[in-house]
Amino acid sequence: MSQKVWRHPGGKLREVGSEALSDAELLAILISSGVRDRPAGEIAGEILARLGSFKGIANQPLSKLMEIKGLGEVKAIRIAAAFEIARRIVNEVLKEHEKA
């Protein structure tokens, strides 16, 4: 059976769940649309190649993200906000475990 190819990772997430997506695919969803001759998936791949991981991305200033071609201020802010949400979730979970 051949594996389905999705045009955008959002469709893949909808059909098979977020756990099935790679880090680059999840990041491409946050980026949303790419720029001419540079799709969101390619931009996401470069971010991960430069910064290594989600942990590496989380500790970067906006200016570092905006150095990547195709990732302007709005997209960098969207990524920074998503990582701040993740950080807050982790902090809530850690506080709950400290109480237990």
Beta strands, then each sheet from edge to edge (+ up, - down):
end
